[in-house]
Amino acid sequence: MQRWNILSNDSDEDLLDESSNDVAETSGEETKTRQECAFCASCTEEYPLSDTIRTECAHNYCRECILRLFENSLTHEALFPPRCCRLPIRVSTAVEDMLGIEMIKRYQERKVEVNDLRRTYCSNPTCSHYIPPQNIRHGVGICGVCTVRTCTDCKKQAHRGGDCSKHRHAFDEKINDNLLEELAKKKKWKRCSKCSRIIELIDGCFSIQ
């Protein structure tokens, strides 16, 4: 004698409801996972949303690409400030956390330099670093790198009083003399003991009478 299990309509409805709930939960989890990821506008790779920066134009950038974007803007003034869709990227707390203290410090220093309408750079040819306003007193800027003093008017080495044009001319002559001395040393030229002019050996020995 065969025995059959007869399911009531209520049981069928319960099974369907459970199945529907499982599908809904799975679909919800997939949607949630998809929403928590974003594609980087630069490298087009997918990253967790928490590992990206969202710009004003609704684009996302991964850590590596946002770092490169800011680094390029610090190197090339034409690219400063860093932009996306021609809109400046706002340096939010999230951006600061991703870039790090050192990068943010360089960014702030660069911002001061770019906005300075009367910039002064170190007069030391081997330095030439920007001298910020806080390092300038009474028309003289002190380089924070090599400590050389620079006149903010003529942009040459600092001098006391007088006409800047005279000091500029004297400074240029000094620079030219130094360059000539370096070239003479490299080319093994000699200075005449009588007229003090630098001369070049054409033939004969190196002895100068």
C-alpha positions in Angstrom: 0.0 0.0 0.0 1.5 3.3 -1.1 1.5 6.3 1.1 1.5 9.9 -0.2 2.4 13.1 1.6 -0.1 15.7 0.8 1.1 19.3 1.1 -1.5 21.8 1.9 -1.7 25.1 0.0 -0.3 26.9 3.1 2.8 24.8 3.0 3.4 25.6 -0.7 3.0 29.3 0.0 5.5 29.1 2.9 8.1 27.4 0.7 7.6 30.0 -2.0 8.0 32.8 0.5 11.2 31.4 1.9 12.6 30.9 -1.5 11.7 34.5 -2.5 13.3 35.8 0.7 16.5 33.9 0.0 16.7 35.3 -3.6 15.9 38.8 -2.3 18.6 38.6 0.4 21.2 37.3 -2.2 20.3 40.0 -4.6 20.5 42.6 -1.8 23.9 41.4 -0.8 25.1 41.6 -4.4 23.7 45.1 -4.8 25.3 46.2 -1.6 28.7 44.8 -2.6 28.4 46.4 -6.0 27.6 49.8 -4.4 30.6 49.6 -2.1 33.0 49.4 -5.0 34.0 52.0 -7.5 36.1 52.3 -10.6 39.1 54.7 -10.6 38.7 57.4 -13.3 42.4 57.2 -14.1 43.5 53.6 -14.1 39.9 52.2 -14.5 40.5 49.5 -11.9 37.8 48.6 -9.4 38.5 49.3 -5.7 36.5 49.3 -2.5 34.7 52.6 -2.2 36.5 53.3 1.1 39.9 53.1 -0.8 39.0 55.8 -3.2 38.5 59.6 -3.3 35.4 61.1 -4.8 35.8 64.5 -6.6 33.3 67.3 -7.0 32.5 66.0 -10.5 31.5 62.6 -9.0 34.6 60.7 -10.3 36.6 58.3 -8.1 40.4 58.0 -7.8 42.4 55.2 -6.1 45.2 56.1 -3.7 48.0 55.6 -6.3 46.4 57.7 -9.0 45.4 60.6 -6.6 49.0 60.6 -5.3 50.4 60.8 -8.9 47.9 63.6 -9.8 49.0 65.7 -6.8 52.7 64.9 -7.4 52.4 66.1 -11.1 50.7 69.3 -10.0 53.6 70.1 -7.5 56.1 69.5 -10.3 54.4 71.5 -13.1 52.8 74.8 -12.2 50.5 74.6 -15.2 48.9 71.6 -13.6 48.3 73.3 -10.2 45.9 73.0 -8.5 45.2 69.3 -9.3 41.9 69.1 -11.2 39.3 66.7 -12.5 37.0 67.8 -15.3 38.6 71.3 -14.9 37.4 71.5 -11.4 40.0 71.8 -8.6 40.1 68.8 -6.3 39.0 69.9 -2.8 41.5 68.9 -0.1 39.1 67.3 2.3 39.9 65.3 5.4 39.6 62.1 3.3 42.1 63.5 0.8 44.5 64.5 3.6 44.4 61.0 5.1 45.1 59.4 1.7 47.9 61.8 0.7 49.7 61.9 4.0 51.3 64.7 6.1 54.4 65.3 3.9 52.4 65.6 0.6 49.9 67.9 2.2 52.7 70.1 3.5 54.3 70.3 0.1 50.8 71.1 -1.4 50.3 74.0 1.0 53.7 75.4 0.4 53.1 75.2 -3.4 49.8 76.9 -3.0 51.4 79.9 -1.2 54.1 80.1 -4.0 51.6 80.0 -6.9 49.4 82.7 -5.3 52.3 85.0 -4.6 52.2 87.8 -7.1 55.7 89.1 -6.2 57.7 85.9 -5.8 61.3 85.9 -4.7 63.6 83.0 -5.3 67.0 82.4 -3.7 69.7 84.4 -5.6 72.1 81.5 -5.1 72.3 79.9 -8.6 72.8 76.5 -7.2 69.7 76.8 -5.0 67.0 79.0 -6.5 64.4 77.8 -4.0 61.2 79.9 -3.4 61.4 82.3 -0.4 58.0 82.5 1.3 56.6 85.8 2.7 57.3 84.8 6.3 61.0 84.6 5.5 61.1 88.2 4.2 61.9 91.2 6.4 62.5 94.8 5.2 63.0 93.8 1.6 65.4 91.0 2.3 64.4 87.3 2.0 66.3 84.6 3.7 66.4 81.2 2.0 65.1 78.4 4.2 67.4 75.9 2.4 70.8 77.6 2.0 70.2 80.7 4.2 71.5 83.1 1.4 69.9 86.5 1.7 68.2 87.9 -1.4 67.0 91.4 -2.2 63.2 91.3 -3.0 63.5 94.3 -5.4 66.3 93.3 -7.7 66.1 89.6 -6.9 69.9 89.5 -6.5 72.1 88.9 -3.5 71.1 91.2 -0.6 72.9 94.5 -0.4 72.9 97.6 1.9 71.2 100.6 0.5 72.1 102.3 -2.8 70.6 101.7 -6.2 69.6 98.1 -7.0 70.7 98.5 -10.6 74.4 99.1 -9.5 74.3 96.1 -7.2 72.7 94.0 -9.9 75.4 94.9 -12.4 78.1 94.2 -9.8 76.4 90.9 -8.9 76.2 89.8 -12.5 79.9 90.6 -13.1 80.7 88.5 -10.0 78.7 85.6 -11.3 80.3 85.9 -14.7 83.8 86.0 -13.2 83.0 82.9 -11.1 81.8 81.1 -14.2 84.9 82.1 -16.1 87.1 80.9 -13.3 85.3 77.5 -13.3 85.7 77.2 -17.1 89.3 78.2 -17.0 90.0 75.5 -14.4 88.2 72.9 -16.4 90.0 73.9 -19.7 93.4 74.3 -17.8 93.7 77.9 -18.8 96.1 80.2 -17.0 96.1 83.8 -15.8 98.9 86.1 -17.0 101.0 87.3 -14.0 101.4 90.7 -15.7 98.0 91.7 -17.1 95.9 89.2 -15.1 94.1 88.1 -18.2 93.2 84.5 -18.7 95.1 82.9 -21.6 94.9 79.6 -23.4 97.9 77.5 -24.3 98.3 77.0 -28.0 101.7 75.2 -28.1 104.8 74.9 -26.0 105.0 74.2 -22.2 102.7 75.4 -19.4 105.3 77.7 -17.9 104.2 81.4 -17.9 107.0 84.0 -17.8 
